[in-house]
Amino acid sequence: MSTVTISKEKLEWSLLGLRLSVFIVLIMWTVDKFVNPSHSATVMKVFYSIPDISASIAYIMGALQLALVLSFLVGFQRKWATLIILIMHLSSTLVSFGRYLDPWAGSNLLFYAAWPMLAAIVVLYLFRDYDNKFSLGK
C-alpha cells in the first residue's frame, strides 16, 4: 500500500467544501418538506410506495431531517450523522433506479446528479476524522 502526503490544511478545506455543497442540497430537500409538503407525499408514494402522507407527517419528517442536516453541517456526532445521511442518500439513489434507465424522459436526467453527491458523502464518511474545519466534532 502506498502513502500519499497532503497538507492537513488543504484536506480540511477540501472536506469543508464537500460538506457545504452536500449541505446545500440536503437543506433544500429539507425546506421542501415545509414549503411544499404535498411534494413529499408524492415522493413517498411514487418512490417508496407509501400512500398519502399528511402535511403533518411531512413536517415531522422535515423537523427530523433538519436536526440531522444541521448536525451534519456543524460536525455534531459526525460519525452517526454522516452515516445516516449516507444511508438516506444511498437509498434514495437506488430507489430511483428506473429513472436512470430512461434518462431523456421528463426530468430523469437530473437524477444522475445523485451519483456524484453519493460519492461526496462516501468521501466525507471515510475521511470524517479529518473533516475538522469549522466542526464541533474535532
ROMIVEX-835645 format. One line per field, with one value per residue (C-alpha): x, y negated, z negated; residue number from 1; residue in one letter. Coordinates in steps of 0.1 Angstrom, whole numbers, plus 5000, padded with zeros to 4 digits. Layout:
N
c1 = X / ...
c2 = Y / ...
c3 = Z / ...
resi = NUM / ...
resn = A / ...
This chain:
138
c1 = 5000 / 5014 / 5011 / 5001 / 5011 / 4988 / 4988 / 4963 / 4951 / 4943 / 4925 / 4904 / 4894 / 4885 / 4864 / 4846 / 4838 / 4823 / 4804 / 4790 / 4780 / 4762 / 4745 / 4731 / 4713 / 4702 / 4688 / 4668 / 4653 / 4645 / 4629 / 4608 / 4591 / 4579 / 4572 / 4556 / 4545 / 4525 / 4557 / 4569 / 4537 / 4542 / 4578 / 4568 / 4540 / 4560 / 4594 / 4586 / 4550 / 4538 / 4504 / 4491 / 4512 / 4497 / 4512 / 4518 / 4539 / 4558 / 4565 / 4577 / 4599 / 4612 / 4619 / 4638 / 4657 / 4665 / 4681 / 4701 / 4712 / 4723 / 4742 / 4759 / 4768 / 4784 / 4800 / 4780 / 4780 / 4798 / 4802 / 4765 / 4751 / 4772 / 4764 / 4726 / 4729 / 4749 / 4723 / 4694 / 4710 / 4721 / 4685 / 4671 / 4696 / 4689 / 4651 / 4653 / 4670 / 4642 / 4648 / 4684 / 4672 / 4653 / 4674 / 4658 / 4622 / 4609 / 4634 / 4651 / 4684 / 4685 / 4686 / 4722 / 4733 / 4727 / 4758 / 4785 / 4767 / 4767 / 4805 / 4810 / 4791 / 4812 / 4844 / 4830 / 4823 / 4856 / 4876 / 4854 / 4883 / 4900 / 4869 / 4877 / 4874 / 4845 / 4834 / 4822 / 4834 / 4871
c2 = 5000 / 4966 / 4935 / 4901 / 4869 / 4839 / 4809 / 4810 / 4776 / 4785 / 4817 / 4799 / 4771 / 4797 / 4817 / 4785 / 4777 / 4811 / 4808 / 4774 / 4785 / 4816 / 4795 / 4771 / 4799 / 4815 / 4783 / 4776 / 4811 / 4804 / 4769 / 4785 / 4806 / 4774 / 4753 / 4780 / 4809 / 4823 / 4829 / 4851 / 4870 / 4875 / 4887 / 4911 / 4925 / 4927 / 4940 / 4957 / 4970 / 4951 / 4937 / 4903 / 4890 / 4859 / 4825 / 4831 / 4862 / 4842 / 4815 / 4841 / 4857 / 4822 / 4814 / 4847 / 4842 / 4806 / 4817 / 4843 / 4819 / 4793 / 4819 / 4829 / 4792 / 4785 / 4819 / 4828 / 4866 / 4866 / 4904 / 4911 / 4880 / 4887 / 4924 / 4917 / 4892 / 4917 / 4944 / 4920 / 4908 / 4942 / 4955 / 4925 / 4930 / 4967 / 4964 / 4941 / 4968 / 4969 / 4932 / 4940 / 4965 / 4938 / 4906 / 4885 / 4889 / 4859 / 4847 / 4881 / 4867 / 4847 / 4879 / 4885 / 4857 / 4881 / 4902 / 4876 / 4864 / 4900 / 4902 / 4869 / 4883 / 4915 / 4894 / 4874 / 4906 / 4922 / 4891 / 4879 / 4879 / 4852 / 4831 / 4806 / 4772 / 4753 / 4786 / 4793 / 4829 / 4822
c3 = 5000 / 5010 / 4990 / 5002 / 4984 / 4984 / 4962 / 4934 / 4943 / 4979 / 4968 / 4942 / 4967 / 4993 / 4969 / 4958 / 4994 / 4998 / 4966 / 4975 / 5010 / 4998 / 4971 / 4997 / 5014 / 4982 / 4967 / 4999 / 4997 / 4960 / 4966 / 4994 / 4968 / 4951 / 4981 / 5003 / 4981 / 5010 / 5029 / 5000 / 5002 / 5040 / 5035 / 5007 / 5029 / 5062 / 5049 / 5016 / 5022 / 4991 / 5000 / 4989 / 4961 / 4945 / 4942 / 4905 / 4913 / 4939 / 4912 / 4887 / 4914 / 4922 / 4885 / 4880 / 4912 / 4902 / 4870 / 4889 / 4916 / 4891 / 4871 / 4903 / 4911 / 4878 / 4873 / 4842 / 4838 / 4872 / 4875 / 4870 / 4887 / 4918 / 4918 / 4916 / 4944 / 4964 / 4959 / 4967 / 4999 / 5010 / 5005 / 5024 / 5052 / 5055 / 5053 / 5083 / 5104 / 5130 / 5138 / 5148 / 5175 / 5194 / 5189 / 5216 / 5204 / 5185 / 5160 / 5154 / 5164 / 5132 / 5112 / 5124 / 5100 / 5072 / 5080 / 5075 / 5044 / 5031 / 5039 / 5019 / 4989 / 4990 / 4990 / 4961 / 4942 / 4949 / 4941 / 4912 / 4888 / 4909 / 4915 / 4887 / 4903 / 4885 / 4870 / 4834 / 4836 / 4835
resi = 1 / 2 / 3 / 4 / 5 / 6 / 7 / 8 / 9 / 10 / 11 / 12 / 13 / 14 / 15 / 16 / 17 / 18 / 19 / 20 / 21 / 22 / 23 / 24 / 25 / 26 / 27 / 28 / 29 / 30 / 31 / 32 / 33 / 34 / 35 / 36 / 37 / 38 / 39 / 40 / 41 / 42 / 43 / 44 / 45 / 46 / 47 / 48 / 49 / 50 / 51 / 52 / 53 / 54 / 55 / 56 / 57 / 58 / 59 / 60 / 61 / 62 / 63 / 64 / 65 / 66 / 67 / 68 / 69 / 70 / 71 / 72 / 73 / 74 / 75 / 76 / 77 / 78 / 79 / 80 / 81 / 82 / 83 / 84 / 85 / 86 / 87 / 88 / 89 / 90 / 91 / 92 / 93 / 94 / 95 / 96 / 97 / 98 / 99 / 100 / 101 / 102 / 103 / 104 / 105 / 106 / 107 / 108 / 109 / 110 / 111 / 112 / 113 / 114 / 115 / 116 / 117 / 118 / 119 / 120 / 121 / 122 / 123 / 124 / 125 / 126 / 127 / 128 / 129 / 130 / 131 / 132 / 133 / 134 / 135 / 136 / 137 / 138
resn = M / S / T / V / T / I / S / K / E / K / L / E / W / S / L / L / G / L / R / L / S / V / F / I / V / L / I / M / W / T / V / D / K / F / V / N / P / S / H / S / A / T / V / M / K / V / F / Y / S / I / P / D / I / S / A / S / I / A / Y / I / M / G / A / L / Q / L / A / L / V / L / S / F / L / V / G / F / Q / R / K / W / A / T / L / I / I / L / I / M / H / L / S / S / T / L / V / S / F / G / R / Y / L / D / P / W / A / G / S / N / L / L / F / Y / A / A / W / P / M / L / A / A / I / V / V / L / Y / L / F / R / D / Y / D / N / K / F / S / L / G / K
